[in-house]
Amino acid sequence: MGDIFTLPFADGTFDLVFNSGVLEHYDRTTRRALLGELVRVTRRGGFVAVAIPNKRHLLSLWWDRLIERWTDFPQYRIPEQDIEDALRSEMLELGHDVVLHDWIDCYDTLSHFPNWLPLRFAAFAATVALPRPPRFLRRKIGTRTLLIMKKL
């Protein structure tokens, strides 16, 4: 067993390390340490992929209000509401290439809140049947931001 800050793997163990929904909960210093640990266990030429919520989404503020109203959780706040540019810079500061910065799960917008099975099916069907939206639209309706860094 280990934790995300001290992964129990040797240096350069993996070709791909993927992290989803964690980094946005930390401040810059902690995030950088965590990224450093993800990079440590990635082999040279391998990739570190990070997915974070897209706080630029058109409905993000509305979703936050729904979470606060429908659950016992306080409004969903992260240390830096818009961290994708900061995260990209931190990856570059570690001395590696950011090979992809895009927005994903565009059709999941249909079922993000409420998470109702028929809406999940509709989102899946749209993802399979419809073309990928253009980049400017993905930035506004993708529920997550995806950054992929290549370890040099």
DSSP file with accessible surface (Angstrom, degrees, kcal/mol):
  #  RESIDUE AA STRUCTURE BP1 BP2  ACC     N-H-->O    O-->H-N    N-H-->O    O-->H-N    TCO  KAPPA ALPHA  PHI   PSI    X-CA   Y-CA   Z-CA
    1    1 A M              0   0  230      0, 0.0     2,-0.3     0, 0.0     0, 0.0   0.000 360.0 360.0 360.0 154.3    0.0    0.0    0.0
    2    2 A G        -     0   0   46      5,-0.0     2,-0.3     6,-0.0     5,-0.2  -0.887 360.0-111.3-159.0-174.9    1.0    3.6   -0.5
    3    3 A D  B >   -A    6   0A  85      3,-0.8     3,-1.3    -2,-0.3     0, 0.0  -0.838  37.4 -98.3-127.0 173.2   -0.5    6.9   -1.1
    4    4 A I  T 3  S+     0   0   46     -2,-0.3     3,-0.4     1,-0.3    33,-0.1   0.733 121.1  53.9 -66.5 -20.0   -0.4    9.2   -4.1
    5    5 A F  T 3  S+     0   0   73      1,-0.3    -1,-0.3    32,-0.1     2,-0.1   0.651 120.9  29.2 -88.7 -15.9    2.5   11.3   -2.7
    6    6 A T  B <  S-A    3   0A  88     -3,-1.3    -3,-0.8    31,-0.0    -1,-0.3  -0.608  82.6-164.5-140.5  76.0    4.7    8.2   -2.2
    7    7 A L        -     0   0   36     -3,-0.4     2,-1.4    -5,-0.2    -3,-0.1  -0.389  23.2-128.0 -65.9 137.5    3.8    5.7   -4.8
    8    8 A P  S    S+     0   0   76      0, 0.0     2,-0.3     0, 0.0    -1,-0.1  -0.199  74.5 101.4 -85.0  48.5    5.2    2.2   -4.0
    9    9 A F  S    S-     0   0   94     -2,-1.4     3,-0.1     1,-0.0    -2,-0.0  -0.953  74.4-106.0-131.1 151.9    6.8    1.7   -7.4
   10   10 A A    >   -     0   0   70     -2,-0.3     3,-1.1     1,-0.2    -3,-0.0  -0.275  52.5 -80.3 -69.7 158.8   10.3    2.0   -8.7
   11   11 A D  T 3  S+     0   0  116      1,-0.2    30,-0.3     2,-0.1    -1,-0.2  -0.308 115.0  12.7 -55.6 139.8   11.4    5.0  -10.9
   12   12 A G  T 3  S+     0   0   30     28,-2.5    -1,-0.2    30,-0.3    31,-0.2   0.782  82.3 138.4  65.9  29.9   10.3    4.6  -14.5
   13   13 A T    <   +     0   0   67     -3,-1.1     2,-0.3    28,-0.3    29,-0.2   0.880  55.4  52.7 -74.3 -37.7    8.0    1.7  -14.0
   14   14 A F  E     -b   42   0B  72     27,-2.9    29,-3.1     1,-0.1     3,-0.1  -0.751  54.8-154.6-114.1 149.4    5.1    2.7  -16.2
   15   15 A D  E    S+     0   0B  96     -2,-0.3    32,-2.8     1,-0.3     2,-0.4   0.757  94.2  23.3 -80.6 -30.2    4.6    3.8  -19.8
   16   16 A L  E     -b   47   0B 105     30,-0.2     2,-0.4     2,-0.0    -1,-0.3  -0.992  62.1-171.9-141.2 131.3    1.4    5.7  -18.9
   17   17 A V  E     -b   48   0B  18     30,-2.3    32,-3.1    -2,-0.4     2,-0.4  -0.993  13.8-165.7-120.9 128.8    0.3    7.1  -15.6
   18   18 A F  E     -b   49   0B 121     -2,-0.4     2,-0.4    30,-0.2    32,-0.2  -0.958   8.7-178.0-121.3 133.7   -3.3    8.5  -15.4
   19   19 A N  E     -b   50   0B  11     30,-2.4    32,-2.6    -2,-0.4     2,-0.4  -0.997   4.9-176.9-131.4 127.5   -4.8   10.7  -12.7
   20   20 A S  E     -b   51   0B  60     -2,-0.4    32,-0.2    30,-0.2   126,-0.0  -0.985  62.6  -6.7-131.4 127.3   -8.4   11.8  -12.7
   21   21 A G  S    S+     0   0   33     30,-2.5    31,-0.1    -2,-0.4    -1,-0.1   0.768 107.0  86.2  71.3  30.3  -10.2   14.2  -10.4
   22   22 A V  S >  S+     0   0   41     29,-0.4     3,-2.1    -3,-0.0     4,-0.2   0.688  70.9  60.6-123.1 -50.9   -7.4   14.6   -7.8
   23   23 A L  G >  S+     0   0    0      1,-0.3     3,-1.8    28,-0.2    29,-0.1   0.791  93.7  66.4 -58.7 -30.7   -5.0   17.4   -8.7
   24   24 A E  G 3  S+     0   0    4      1,-0.3    56,-0.5    55,-0.1    -1,-0.3   0.648  91.3  65.3 -69.2  -9.8   -7.7   20.2   -8.7
   25   25 A H  G <  S+     0   0   84     -3,-2.1     2,-0.3    53,-0.2    -1,-0.3   0.472  95.0  71.8 -89.5  -0.3   -8.1   19.7   -4.9
   26   26 A Y  S <  S-     0   0   76     -3,-1.8    54,-0.2    -4,-0.2     2,-0.0  -0.820  80.0-113.5-119.5 156.7   -4.6   20.9   -4.1
   27   27 A D     >  -     0   0   80     -2,-0.3     4,-2.9    52,-0.1     5,-0.3  -0.218  46.6 -90.7 -76.6 173.5   -2.7   24.2   -4.1
   28   28 A R  H  > S+     0   0   95      1,-0.2     4,-2.5     2,-0.2     5,-0.2   0.892 123.5  49.6 -55.3 -46.6    0.2   24.8   -6.5
   29   29 A T  H  > S+     0   0  112      1,-0.2     4,-1.8     2,-0.2    -1,-0.2   0.940 115.8  41.7 -62.8 -47.4    2.9   23.6   -4.2
   30   30 A T  H  > S+     0   0   43      2,-0.2     4,-2.5     1,-0.2    -1,-0.2   0.905 113.6  53.5 -67.6 -40.4    1.2   20.3   -3.3
   31   31 A R  H  X S+     0   0    0     -4,-2.9     4,-2.9     1,-0.2    -2,-0.2   0.910 107.6  51.3 -60.9 -41.1    0.1   19.8   -6.9
   32   32 A R  H  X S+     0   0   88     -4,-2.5     4,-2.4    -5,-0.3    -1,-0.2   0.906 109.7  49.2 -65.4 -40.2    3.6   20.2   -8.1
   33   33 A A  H  X S+     0   0   59     -4,-1.8     4,-1.8     2,-0.2    -1,-0.2   0.924 112.3  48.8 -63.1 -42.3    4.9   17.6   -5.6
   34   34 A L  H  X S+     0   0    0     -4,-2.5     4,-2.1     2,-0.2    -2,-0.2   0.935 110.9  49.3 -64.8 -44.4    2.1   15.2   -6.7
   35   35 A L  H  X S+     0   0    0     -4,-2.9     4,-2.7     1,-0.2     5,-0.2   0.907 107.7  56.0 -59.9 -40.8    3.0   15.7  -10.4
   36   36 A G  H  X S+     0   0   28     -4,-2.4     4,-2.3     1,-0.2    -1,-0.2   0.886 107.2  49.0 -59.1 -38.3    6.6   15.1   -9.6
   37   37 A E  H  X S+     0   0   27     -4,-1.8     4,-1.5     2,-0.2    -1,-0.2   0.900 110.2  50.3 -70.2 -38.4    5.7   11.7   -8.0
   38   38 A L  H  < S+     0   0    6     -4,-2.1     4,-0.3     1,-0.2    -2,-0.2   0.917 112.8  47.3 -64.0 -40.9    3.6   10.8  -11.1
   39   39 A V  H >< S+     0   0   13     -4,-2.7     3,-1.5     1,-0.2   -27,-0.2   0.899 105.0  61.1 -66.3 -39.4    6.5   11.7  -13.3
   40   40 A R  H 3< S+     0   0   62     -4,-2.3   -28,-2.5     1,-0.3    -1,-0.2   0.902 106.4  44.4 -56.4 -41.4    9.0    9.7  -11.2
   41   41 A V  T 3< S+     0   0    1     -4,-1.5   -27,-2.9   -30,-0.3     2,-0.4   0.474  97.3  92.4 -87.4   2.2    7.2    6.4  -11.8
   42   42 A T  E <  S-b   14   0B   0     -3,-1.5   -30,-0.3    -4,-0.3   -27,-0.2  -0.791  78.3-123.3 -96.2 135.2    6.8    7.1  -15.5
   43   43 A R  E >   -     0   0B 102    -29,-3.1     3,-2.5    -2,-0.4   108,-0.3  -0.325  40.5 -83.1 -71.6 158.6    9.6    5.8  -17.8
   44   44 A R  E 3  S+     0   0B 188      1,-0.3   108,-0.2   -32,-0.1    -1,-0.1  -0.410 123.1  22.5 -60.2 130.5   11.5    8.1  -20.1
   45   45 A G  E 3  S+     0   0B  20    106,-2.8    -1,-0.3     1,-0.3   107,-0.1   0.348 103.3 118.3  88.5  -7.0    9.3    8.6  -23.2
   46   46 A G  E <   -     0   0B   0     -3,-2.5   105,-2.9   -32,-0.1     2,-0.4  -0.195  59.9-114.5 -83.4-177.7    6.2    7.6  -21.3
   47   47 A F  E     -bC  16 150B  73    -32,-2.8   -30,-2.3   103,-0.2     2,-0.5  -0.923  11.4-157.0-127.7 144.5    3.2    9.8  -20.6
   48   48 A V  E     -bC  17 149B   0    101,-2.6   101,-3.0    -2,-0.4     2,-0.4  -0.990  19.6-167.2-115.2 119.2    1.4   11.3  -17.7
   49   49 A A  E     -bC  18 148B   5    -32,-3.1   -30,-2.4    -2,-0.5     2,-0.4  -0.928   4.2-173.4-110.9 133.7   -2.3   12.0  -18.4
   50   50 A V  E     -bC  19 147B   0     97,-3.0    97,-2.7    -2,-0.4     2,-0.5  -0.994   6.8-167.0-129.9 129.6   -4.3   14.2  -16.0
   51   51 A A  E     +bC  20 146B   1    -32,-2.6   -30,-2.5    -2,-0.4   -29,-0.4  -0.970  14.0 170.9-116.5 131.0   -8.1   14.9  -16.2
   52   52 A I  E     - C   0 145B   3     93,-2.2    93,-3.2    -2,-0.5    -2,-0.0  -0.928  43.0 -84.1-131.6 157.2   -9.6   17.7  -14.1
   53   53 A P  E     - C   0 144B  36      0, 0.0     2,-1.2     0, 0.0    91,-0.3  -0.343  42.1-120.3 -61.1 142.4  -13.1   19.2  -14.1
   54   54 A N    >   -     0   0    4     89,-2.0     3,-1.5     1,-0.2     6,-0.1  -0.733  30.0-177.9 -85.6  97.4  -13.7   21.8  -16.8
   55   55 A K  T 3  S+     0   0   31     -2,-1.2    -1,-0.2     1,-0.3     6,-0.1   0.537  78.5  66.4 -76.8  -3.5  -14.5   24.9  -14.7
   56   56 A R  T 3  S+     0   0   47     83,-0.1    -1,-0.3    86,-0.1    -2,-0.1   0.421  73.4 126.2 -91.0  -0.6  -15.0   26.9  -17.9
   57   57 A H  S X  S-     0   0    9     -3,-1.5     3,-1.6     1,-0.1     4,-0.4  -0.299  71.4-123.0 -58.7 141.0  -18.0   24.7  -18.8
   58   58 A L  T 3  S+     0   0  118     82,-2.2     4,-0.2     1,-0.3     3,-0.2   0.807 110.9  38.9 -56.5 -31.2  -21.1   26.8  -19.5
   59   59 A L  T 3> S+     0   0   67     81,-0.3     4,-2.7     1,-0.2    -1,-0.3   0.344  83.3 106.6-103.3   7.7  -23.1   25.0  -16.8
   60   60 A S  H <> S+     0   0   11     -3,-1.6     4,-2.3     1,-0.2     5,-0.2   0.904  81.2  46.8 -56.8 -46.9  -20.3   24.7  -14.2
   61   61 A L  H  > S+     0   0   91     -4,-0.4     4,-1.9     1,-0.2    -1,-0.2   0.922 112.9  50.4 -63.2 -40.4  -21.7   27.3  -11.9
   62   62 A W  H  > S+     0   0  126     -4,-0.2     4,-2.2     1,-0.2    -2,-0.2   0.921 109.3  51.1 -63.1 -43.8  -25.2   25.8  -12.2
   63   63 A W  H  X S+     0   0   12     -4,-2.7     4,-2.6     1,-0.2    -1,-0.2   0.906 107.1  53.9 -60.6 -42.9  -23.9   22.3  -11.4
   64   64 A D  H  X S+     0   0    8     -4,-2.3     4,-2.1    -5,-0.2    12,-0.3   0.914 109.2  48.5 -57.8 -41.8  -22.1   23.7   -8.3
   65   65 A R  H  X S+     0   0  145     -4,-1.9     4,-2.3     1,-0.2    -1,-0.2   0.889 109.9  51.8 -66.8 -38.5  -25.4   25.2   -7.1
   66   66 A L  H  X S+     0   0   16     -4,-2.2     4,-3.0     2,-0.2     5,-0.2   0.916 108.1  51.6 -63.4 -42.8  -27.3   21.9   -7.7
   67   67 A I  H  X S+     0   0   31     -4,-2.6     4,-1.3     1,-0.2     6,-0.4   0.937 111.8  47.3 -59.2 -44.5  -24.7   20.0   -5.7
   68   68 A E  H  < S+     0   0   94     -4,-2.1    -1,-0.2    -5,-0.2    -2,-0.2   0.906 117.4  42.3 -64.9 -38.4  -25.1   22.4   -2.8
   69   69 A R  H  < S+     0   0  203     -4,-2.3    -2,-0.2     1,-0.2    -1,-0.2   0.878 120.3  39.0 -77.3 -38.6  -28.9   22.2   -3.0
   70   70 A W  H  < S+     0   0  150     -4,-3.0     2,-0.3    -5,-0.2    -1,-0.2   0.498 116.1  42.6 -95.7  -6.0  -29.3   18.4   -3.5
   71   71 A T  S  < S-     0   0   53     -4,-1.3     0, 0.0    -5,-0.2     0, 0.0  -0.793  80.4-112.7-131.2 177.3  -26.6   17.1   -1.2
   72   72 A D  S    S+     0   0  169     -2,-0.3    -4,-0.1     2,-0.0    -5,-0.0   0.401  83.8 107.4 -87.8  -0.6  -25.1   17.6    2.2
   73   73 A F  S    S-     0   0  143     -6,-0.4    -2,-0.2     1,-0.1     3,-0.1  -0.568  74.4-118.7 -80.4 142.6  -21.9   18.8    0.6
   74   74 A P        -     0   0  106      0, 0.0     3,-0.1     0, 0.0    -1,-0.1  -0.307  59.6 -61.4 -67.4 165.7  -20.9   22.4    0.7
   75   75 A Q        -     0   0   34      1,-0.1     2,-0.6    -7,-0.1   -10,-0.1  -0.197  65.2-102.3 -52.1 135.9  -20.6   24.1   -2.6
   76   76 A Y        +     0   0   64    -12,-0.3     2,-0.4    -3,-0.1    -1,-0.1  -0.488  53.9 170.3 -68.1 107.1  -17.9   22.4   -4.6
   77   77 A R        -     0   0  139     -2,-0.6     3,-0.0    -3,-0.1     4,-0.0  -0.974  17.3-165.3-121.8 138.0  -14.9   24.7   -4.4
   78   78 A I        -     0   0   11     -2,-0.4     3,-0.2     1,-0.1   -53,-0.2  -0.864  37.1-106.9-117.7 154.8  -11.3   23.9   -5.5
   79   79 A P  S    S+     0   0   77      0, 0.0     2,-0.5     0, 0.0   -54,-0.1   0.879 113.8  23.1 -50.5 -44.8   -8.3   26.0   -4.4
   80   80 A E  S    S-     0   0   66    -56,-0.5     3,-0.4   -54,-0.2   -54,-0.1  -0.961  75.2-155.6-122.9 111.7   -8.0   27.5   -7.9
   81   81 A Q  S    S+     0   0   66     -2,-0.5     2,-0.6     1,-0.3   -26,-0.2   0.846  91.2  36.1 -58.4 -36.0  -11.2   27.4   -9.8
   82   82 A D  S    S+     0   0   70      1,-0.1     4,-0.3    -3,-0.1    -1,-0.3  -0.796  70.2 148.5-119.1  87.5   -9.5   27.5  -13.2
   83   83 A I     >  +     0   0    4     -2,-0.6     4,-3.4    -3,-0.4     5,-0.3   0.499  41.3  96.5 -99.6  -2.8   -6.3   25.5  -12.8
   84   84 A E  H  > S+     0   0    3      1,-0.2     4,-2.2     2,-0.2     5,-0.1   0.903  89.6  43.8 -61.3 -39.4   -5.9   24.1  -16.3
   85   85 A D  H  > S+     0   0   78      2,-0.2     4,-2.3     1,-0.2    -1,-0.2   0.910 115.8  49.0 -68.5 -39.2   -3.5   26.9  -17.4
   86   86 A A  H  > S+     0   0   22     -4,-0.3     4,-2.6     2,-0.2    -2,-0.2   0.926 111.3  49.8 -63.5 -42.6   -1.6   26.6  -14.1
   87   87 A L  H  X S+     0   0    0     -4,-3.4     4,-2.3     2,-0.2    -2,-0.2   0.915 109.1  51.6 -64.5 -40.9   -1.4   22.9  -14.4
   88   88 A R  H  X S+     0   0   88     -4,-2.2     4,-2.1    -5,-0.3    -1,-0.2   0.942 111.2  48.0 -60.1 -45.6   -0.1   23.1  -18.0
   89   89 A S  H  X S+     0   0   55     -4,-2.3     4,-2.6     1,-0.2    -2,-0.2   0.901 109.5  52.9 -62.0 -41.8    2.6   25.6  -16.8
   90   90 A E  H  X S+     0   0    0     -4,-2.6     4,-1.3     2,-0.2    -1,-0.2   0.888 107.9  51.1 -63.1 -38.5    3.6   23.3  -13.9
   91   91 A M  H  <>S+     0   0    0     -4,-2.3     5,-1.2     1,-0.2     3,-0.4   0.933 112.0  46.7 -63.3 -43.0    4.0   20.4  -16.4
   92   92 A L  H ><5S+     0   0   83     -4,-2.1     3,-2.0     1,-0.2    -2,-0.2   0.892 107.1  57.6 -66.5 -37.7    6.3   22.5  -18.5
   93   93 A E  H 3<5S+     0   0   89     -4,-2.6    -1,-0.2     1,-0.3    -2,-0.2   0.790  96.6  63.2 -62.6 -28.6    8.2   23.7  -15.5
   94   94 A L  T 3<5S-     0   0   44     -4,-1.3    -1,-0.3    -3,-0.4    -2,-0.2   0.544 122.4-109.3 -73.2  -5.1    9.0   20.0  -14.7
   95   95 A G  T < 5S+     0   0   46     -3,-2.0     2,-0.3     1,-0.3    57,-0.2   0.771  78.2 116.5  87.2  28.9   10.9   20.0  -18.0
   96   96 A H      < -     0   0   25     -5,-1.2     2,-0.4    55,-0.1    -1,-0.3  -0.828  65.4-101.9-126.6 164.8    8.5   17.8  -20.1
   97   97 A D  E     -D  150   0B  82     53,-1.5    53,-3.2    -2,-0.3     2,-0.8  -0.706  18.2-141.7 -88.9 133.6    6.4   18.4  -23.2
   98   98 A V  E     +D  149   0B  21     -2,-0.4    51,-0.3    51,-0.3     3,-0.1  -0.854  25.0 176.5 -88.3 111.4    2.6   18.9  -23.0
   99   99 A V  E     +     0   0B  76     49,-2.2     2,-0.3    -2,-0.8    50,-0.2   0.621  62.2  25.4 -95.7 -14.6    1.5   16.9  -26.1
  100  100 A L  E     +D  148   0B  64     48,-1.5    48,-2.5     2,-0.0     2,-0.3  -0.970  49.1 170.4-152.5 133.5   -2.2   17.3  -25.6
  101  101 A H  E     +D  147   0B  21     -2,-0.3     2,-0.3    46,-0.2    46,-0.2  -0.899  34.9 132.8-139.3 106.5   -4.5   19.9  -24.0
  102  102 A D  E     -D  146   0B   7     44,-2.5    44,-3.3    -2,-0.3     2,-0.4  -0.885  52.6-108.3-148.2 176.3   -8.1   19.3  -24.9
  103  103 A W  E     -D  145   0B  10     -2,-0.3    42,-0.2    42,-0.2     2,-0.2  -0.946  37.1-173.0-119.1 132.9  -11.6   19.0  -23.4
  104  104 A I  E     +D  144   0B  46     40,-2.7    40,-1.7    -2,-0.4    39,-0.7  -0.694  52.2  44.0-123.6 173.5  -13.4   15.6  -23.3
  105  105 A D        +     0   0   50     -2,-0.2    38,-0.9    37,-0.2     3,-0.5   0.899  59.0 162.4  59.4  46.6  -16.7   14.0  -22.5
  106  106 A C  S >  S+     0   0   11      1,-0.2     3,-1.2    36,-0.2     4,-0.2   0.896  71.4  47.8 -64.3 -41.9  -18.7   16.7  -24.4
  107  107 A Y  G >  S+     0   0   45      1,-0.3     3,-1.6     2,-0.2     4,-0.3   0.652  92.2  78.7 -79.2 -11.3  -21.9   14.7  -24.6
  108  108 A D  G >> S+     0   0   20     -3,-0.5     3,-1.4     1,-0.3     4,-0.9   0.672  72.4  84.0 -65.6 -14.4  -21.7   13.8  -20.9
  109  109 A T  G X4 S+     0   0   30     -3,-1.2     3,-0.5    -4,-0.3     4,-0.4   0.866  81.1  62.9 -52.5 -34.8  -23.1   17.3  -20.5
  110  110 A L  G <4 S+     0   0   91     -3,-1.6    -1,-0.3     1,-0.2    -2,-0.2   0.813 118.2  23.2 -60.5 -32.1  -26.5   15.8  -21.1
  111  111 A S  G <4 S+     0   0    0     -3,-1.4    -1,-0.2    -4,-0.3    -2,-0.2   0.269  86.4 107.0-123.7  12.3  -26.3   13.6  -18.0
  112  112 A H  S << S+     0   0   56     -4,-0.9     3,-0.2    -3,-0.5    -3,-0.1   0.956  86.2  37.7 -60.3 -51.8  -23.8   15.4  -15.7
  113  113 A F  S    S+     0   0   60     -4,-0.4    -1,-0.3     1,-0.4     2,-0.1  -0.945 120.3  28.9-141.9 124.0  -26.6   16.5  -13.3
  114  114 A P  S    S-     0   0   61      0, 0.0     2,-1.7     0, 0.0    -1,-0.4   0.601  82.3-149.4 -79.7 153.7  -28.8   14.7  -12.8
  115  115 A N        +     0   0  116     -3,-0.2     2,-0.4    -2,-0.1    -3,-0.1  -0.603  35.8 162.6 -87.6  78.2  -27.0   11.5  -13.3
  116  116 A W    >>  -     0   0  156     -2,-1.7     4,-2.3     1,-0.1     3,-0.6  -0.838  45.0-125.7-107.1 133.7  -30.1    9.6  -14.5
  117  117 A L  H 3> S+     0   0  139     -2,-0.4     4,-2.5     1,-0.3     5,-0.2   0.870 108.1  50.5 -52.2 -47.5  -29.7    6.3  -16.4
  118  118 A P  H 3> S+     0   0   66      0, 0.0     4,-2.2     0, 0.0    -1,-0.3   0.900 112.6  48.3 -60.1 -35.8  -31.7    7.3  -19.5
  119  119 A L  H <> S+     0   0   50     -3,-0.6     4,-2.6     2,-0.2    -2,-0.2   0.883 109.0  53.2 -69.3 -36.9  -29.7   10.5  -19.8
  120  120 A R  H  X S+     0   0   93     -4,-2.3     4,-2.3     2,-0.2    -1,-0.2   0.918 110.0  48.7 -61.4 -41.3  -26.4    8.4  -19.4
  121  121 A F  H  X S+     0   0  142     -4,-2.5     4,-3.0    -5,-0.2    -2,-0.2   0.923 110.4  50.5 -63.8 -43.6  -27.6    6.2  -22.2
  122  122 A A  H  X S+     0   0   40     -4,-2.2     4,-2.6     1,-0.2    -2,-0.2   0.912 110.8  49.5 -61.3 -41.4  -28.4    9.3  -24.4
  123  123 A A  H  X S+     0   0    0     -4,-2.6     4,-2.3     2,-0.2    -1,-0.2   0.921 112.3  47.7 -63.6 -42.8  -24.9   10.7  -23.7
  124  124 A F  H  X S+     0   0  129     -4,-2.3     4,-2.2     2,-0.2    -2,-0.2   0.940 112.1  49.5 -62.8 -46.2  -23.3    7.4  -24.6
  125  125 A A  H  X S+     0   0   37     -4,-3.0     4,-2.9     1,-0.2     5,-0.3   0.910 111.4  49.3 -60.7 -41.8  -25.4    7.1  -27.8
  126  126 A A  H  X S+     0   0   14     -4,-2.6     4,-2.7     1,-0.2    -1,-0.2   0.913 109.0  52.6 -64.0 -41.0  -24.5   10.7  -28.8
  127  127 A T  H  < S+     0   0   75     -4,-2.3    -1,-0.2     1,-0.2    -2,-0.2   0.900 116.6  39.3 -61.4 -39.8  -20.8   10.0  -28.2
  128  128 A V  H  < S+     0   0  103     -4,-2.2    -2,-0.2    -5,-0.1    -1,-0.2   0.901 125.8  34.0 -76.5 -40.7  -20.9    7.0  -30.4
  129  129 A A  H  < S+     0   0   82     -4,-2.9    -3,-0.2    -5,-0.2    -2,-0.2   0.790 106.0  68.0 -92.1 -30.6  -23.2    8.4  -33.2
  130  130 A L  S  < S-     0   0   91     -4,-2.7     2,-0.0    -5,-0.3     0, 0.0  -0.617  84.3-105.6 -96.0 153.2  -22.3   12.1  -33.4
  131  131 A P        -     0   0  103      0, 0.0    -1,-0.1     0, 0.0    -2,-0.1  -0.293  46.2 -89.5 -69.1 159.3  -19.1   13.6  -34.7
  132  132 A R        -     0   0  159      1,-0.1     3,-0.1   -26,-0.0     6,-0.0  -0.505  49.2-114.2 -67.0 130.7  -16.7   15.1  -32.2
  133  133 A P        -     0   0   11      0, 0.0    -1,-0.1     0, 0.0     5,-0.1  -0.250  38.6 -90.8 -63.7 156.1  -17.5   18.8  -31.6
  134  134 A P    >>  -     0   0   66      0, 0.0     4,-2.5     0, 0.0     3,-0.8  -0.249  41.9-102.7 -64.9 159.4  -15.0   21.4  -32.8
  135  135 A R  H 3> S+     0   0  118      1,-0.3     4,-2.1     2,-0.2     5,-0.2   0.861 119.2  54.7 -54.0 -45.5  -12.3   22.5  -30.3
  136  136 A F  H 3> S+     0   0  155      1,-0.2     4,-0.6     2,-0.2    -1,-0.3   0.880 113.5  43.7 -61.5 -32.6  -13.9   25.9  -29.5
  137  137 A L  H X> S+     0   0   65     -3,-0.8     4,-2.1     2,-0.2     3,-0.7   0.889 108.1  57.3 -79.6 -36.6  -17.1   24.0  -28.6
  138  138 A R  H 3X S+     0   0   24     -4,-2.5     4,-2.6     1,-0.3    -2,-0.2   0.883 101.8  58.1 -59.1 -37.1  -15.3   21.3  -26.7
  139  139 A R  H 3< S+     0   0   99     -4,-2.1    -1,-0.3    -5,-0.2    -2,-0.2   0.839 113.3  38.5 -62.4 -30.3  -13.8   24.0  -24.4
  140  140 A K  H << S+     0   0   94     -3,-0.7   -82,-2.2    -4,-0.6   -81,-0.3   0.738 129.4  27.0 -92.5 -25.9  -17.3   25.1  -23.5
  141  141 A I  H  < S+     0   0   35     -4,-2.1     2,-0.3   -84,-0.2   -32,-0.3   0.496  86.3 109.5-121.1  -4.0  -19.2   21.8  -23.2
  142  142 A G     <  -     0   0    0     -4,-2.6   -37,-0.2    -5,-0.3   -36,-0.2  -0.579  57.9-150.0 -71.1 130.3  -16.5   19.2  -22.3
  143  143 A T  S    S+     0   0    6    -38,-0.9   -89,-2.0   -39,-0.7     2,-0.3   0.718  77.8  36.3 -77.1 -17.5  -17.1   18.1  -18.7
  144  144 A R  E    S-CD  53 104B  75    -40,-1.7   -40,-2.7   -91,-0.3     2,-0.4  -0.969  70.9-136.2-134.4 151.6  -13.3   17.5  -18.2
  145  145 A T  E     -CD  52 103B   0    -93,-3.2   -93,-2.2    -2,-0.3     2,-0.5  -0.886  21.6-156.1-100.8 134.4  -10.0   18.9  -19.3
  146  146 A L  E     -CD  51 102B  27    -44,-3.3   -44,-2.5    -2,-0.4     2,-0.4  -0.958  12.0-179.0-116.5 126.3   -7.4   16.4  -20.4
  147  147 A L  E     -CD  50 101B   0    -97,-2.7   -97,-3.0    -2,-0.5     2,-0.5  -0.994   4.9-169.1-121.7 131.6   -3.7   17.2  -20.3
  148  148 A I  E     -CD  49 100B  39    -48,-2.5   -49,-2.2    -2,-0.4   -48,-1.5  -0.987   3.0-168.1-124.3 127.5   -1.1   14.7  -21.4
  149  149 A M  E     -CD  48  98B   0   -101,-3.0  -101,-2.6    -2,-0.5     2,-0.5  -0.911  13.3-142.6-114.0 138.7    2.6   15.3  -20.8
  150  150 A K  E     -CD  47  97B  80    -53,-3.2   -53,-1.5    -2,-0.4     2,-0.5  -0.896  19.9-130.3-101.7 127.1    5.5   13.3  -22.4
  151  151 A K              0   0   38   -105,-2.9  -106,-2.8    -2,-0.5   -55,-0.1  -0.625 360.0 360.0 -77.6 123.5    8.4   12.6  -20.1
  152  152 A L              0   0   86     -2,-0.5  -106,-0.1   -57,-0.2    -1,-0.0  -0.472 360.0 360.0 -88.1 360.0   11.6   13.5  -21.8
